[in-house]
């Protein structure tokens, strides 16, 4: 029994380490090279966002566990296909989807920072409000390139910080199901991690924005495949 427990502990530690390394590397790449990679990863991001949004909506509506029912899987897959196709054929729509996803993540993270256990419906509504505000703001500003730069830097920095905290064992792999940003906020709120990690997230995001802005003229927009949209 002791040997099995030891092997199980080692496998969990290895899983934590590998997931943390992958998250940190992907996060740094997205943070500093988000615009360069964005048009390649845009449909993938749309699919992932659609899947989690569809499944999470079913969870909040019916009060079941995440992906605990066949319906939540089906709705998640349908939403994934819809948003992936939309992001592929109209890349500006993908930028708006990304802005909405970041808004939902930030607003839900703020709610978790203020309250210990926010109600499911309240959390869903607050996240929806954040998504709408960011998406509408992106539409009004009509600056898709800069939307991608800012949002990719924020997302990438959150992934990188969450990856490091996962390596150190502060964040469990299961916590990442609700998003990297939310996992970081929860652990700092509970006192398991210093608020300096949140500061590191902000500083890293700022550095990513600065680097991407400096190299924006070197990037060619794939107008031959995606519907063109003005950069400014």
C-alpha positions in Angstrom: 0.0 0.0 0.0 2.8 2.4 0.8 4.6 1.7 -2.4 1.4 2.3 -4.4 0.8 5.6 -2.5 4.4 6.6 -3.2 4.0 5.8 -7.0 0.7 7.6 -7.0 2.3 10.7 -5.4 5.2 10.7 -7.8 2.8 10.4 -10.8 0.7 13.4 -9.5 3.8 15.4 -8.9 5.1 14.6 -12.5 1.7 15.6 -13.9 1.8 18.9 -12.0 5.3 19.6 -13.3 4.6 18.7 -16.9 1.3 20.7 -17.0 3.0 23.6 -15.3 5.9 23.7 -17.8 3.5 23.4 -20.8 1.3 26.2 -19.5 4.2 28.5 -18.7 5.8 28.0 -22.2 2.5 28.5 -24.0 1.7 31.5 -21.9 5.0 33.2 -22.6 4.6 32.5 -26.3 1.1 33.9 -26.4 2.1 36.9 -24.2 5.0 38.1 -26.4 4.1 36.6 -29.8 0.3 36.5 -29.6 -0.3 38.6 -32.8 2.1 36.5 -34.8 0.5 33.2 -33.8 -3.0 34.5 -33.5 -4.2 33.9 -37.1 -3.0 30.3 -36.9 -4.5 29.6 -33.5 -7.6 31.7 -33.9 -10.0 28.8 -34.9 -8.5 26.7 -32.1 -9.2 29.4 -29.6 -12.7 29.8 -30.9 -13.3 26.1 -30.6 -11.9 25.9 -27.0 -13.9 29.0 -25.9 -17.1 27.7 -27.5 -16.7 24.3 -25.8 -16.1 25.6 -22.3 -18.8 28.3 -22.6 -21.4 25.8 -23.8 -20.5 23.3 -21.1 -20.3 25.9 -18.4 -23.7 27.3 -19.3 -25.3 23.8 -18.9 -23.5 23.5 -15.6 -24.9 26.8 -14.3 -28.4 26.3 -15.6 -28.9 22.7 -14.4 -26.6 22.7 -11.4 -24.6 19.6 -12.5 -20.9 19.1 -12.5 -18.7 20.4 -15.2 -19.1 18.0 -18.2 -21.0 15.7 -16.0 -23.9 15.1 -18.5 -24.2 14.1 -22.1 -26.1 17.3 -22.8 -23.3 19.5 -21.6 -20.8 17.7 -23.9 -23.1 18.0 -26.9 -23.8 21.7 -26.3 -20.1 22.3 -25.8 -19.1 20.5 -29.0 -21.8 22.4 -31.0 -20.6 25.7 -29.6 -17.0 24.8 -30.4 -17.8 24.0 -34.0 -19.8 27.3 -34.5 -17.2 29.6 -32.9 -14.3 27.8 -34.7 -16.0 28.2 -38.1 -16.9 31.8 -37.3 -13.4 32.6 -36.2 -11.9 31.0 -39.3 -14.0 32.7 -41.9 -14.3 36.1 -40.2 -11.1 36.8 -38.2 -12.5 40.0 -36.8 -15.3 38.0 -35.2 -12.5 35.9 -33.6 -11.0 39.0 -32.1 -14.4 40.0 -30.7 -14.9 36.5 -29.2 -11.4 36.7 -27.6 -12.3 40.1 -26.1 -15.5 38.7 -24.7 -13.7 35.7 -23.2 -11.1 37.9 -21.5 -13.9 40.2 -20.1 -15.8 37.2 -18.7 -12.6 35.8 -17.2 -11.7 39.2 -15.5 -15.2 39.8 -14.2 -15.6 36.3 -12.8 -12.1 36.6 -11.2 -13.0 39.9 -9.6 -16.2 38.3 -8.2 -14.2 35.4 -6.7 -11.8 37.9 -5.2 -14.6 39.8 -3.5 -16.7 36.8 -2.4 -15.7 33.3 -1.1 -18.4 31.2 -2.9 -20.4 33.3 -5.4 -23.7 31.7 -6.5 -23.7 29.9 -9.8 -26.3 32.1 -11.5 -24.6 35.3 -10.1 -21.3 34.2 -11.4 -22.7 33.4 -14.8 -24.5 36.7 -15.1 -21.4 38.7 -14.0 -19.2 36.8 -16.4 -21.8 37.5 -19.2 -21.8 41.2 -18.4 -18.0 41.2 -18.6 -18.1 39.4 -21.9 -20.6 41.9 -23.3 -18.8 45.0 -22.1 -15.5 43.8 -23.6 -17.0 42.6 -26.9 -19.0 45.8 -27.4 -16.0 47.9 -26.5 -14.0 46.0 -29.1 -16.7 46.7 -31.7 -16.9 50.4 -30.9 -13.1 50.9 -30.9 -12.7 49.0 -34.2 -9.1 48.3 -33.4 -8.8 44.5 -34.0 -5.0 44.4 -34.0 -4.7 46.2 -30.7 -7.5 44.1 -29.2 -5.6 41.0 -30.1 -2.3 42.4 -28.7 -3.8 43.4 -25.3 -5.9 40.3 -24.8 -3.2 37.9 -25.9 -0.8 39.6 -23.5 -3.3 39.3 -20.6 -4.2 35.7 -21.4 -0.6 34.7 -22.0 0.6 36.3 -18.8 -2.1 34.6 -16.8 -1.2 31.2 -18.3 2.5 31.8 -17.5 1.9 32.7 -13.9 -0.6 29.8 -13.4 2.0 27.5 -15.0 4.7 28.5 -12.5 2.2 28.1 -9.6 1.3 24.7 -10.9 4.9 23.7 -11.0 5.3 24.8 -7.4 2.2 22.8 -6.5 0.3 25.8 -5.3 -2.3 25.4 -8.1 -3.8 21.9 -8.6 -4.4 20.8 -12.2 -8.2 20.5 -11.5 -8.3 24.2 -10.6 -7.4 25.1 -14.1 -10.8 24.0 -15.4 -12.2 27.4 -14.5 -9.4 29.3 -16.2 -5.8 30.3 -15.3 -6.8 33.8 -14.2 -9.4 32.5 -11.8 -7.0 29.9 -10.4 -4.4 32.5 -9.7 -6.9 34.9 -8.0 -8.3 32.1 -5.8 -4.9 30.9 -4.6 -3.8 34.5 -3.7 -7.1 35.2 -2.0 -6.8 32.0 0.1 -3.3 33.0 1.1 -1.6 30.0 -0.6 0.2 32.4 -2.9 1.4 36.0 -2.5 -0.4 38.9 -4.2 3.0 39.5 -5.8 2.0 36.9 -8.3 -0.9 39.1 -9.4 1.6 41.9 -9.7 3.9 39.7 -11.8 0.9 38.9 -14.0 0.3 42.6 -14.6 3.9 43.4 -15.2 4.4 40.5 -17.6 1.2 41.5 -19.5 2.6 45.0 -19.8 5.9 43.7 -21.1 4.1 41.6 -23.7 2.0 44.5 -24.9 5.0 46.7 -25.3 7.0 44.0 -27.2 4.1 43.2 -29.5 3.4 46.9 -30.2 7.0 47.4 -31.2 6.9 44.5 -33.7 3.4 45.1 -35.1 4.7 46.5 -38.4 6.6 43.3 -39.1 3.4 41.2 -39.2 1.4 40.6 -42.3 -2.3 40.2 -42.0 -3.7 37.1 -43.8 -6.3 39.2 -45.8 -6.4 36.6 -48.5 -8.1 34.1 -46.2 -9.8 36.1 -43.5 -12.2 39.0 -44.0 -10.1 42.2 -43.8 -10.5 44.6 -41.0 -8.7 47.8 -40.4 -5.8 47.8 -37.9 -6.5 51.3 -36.8 
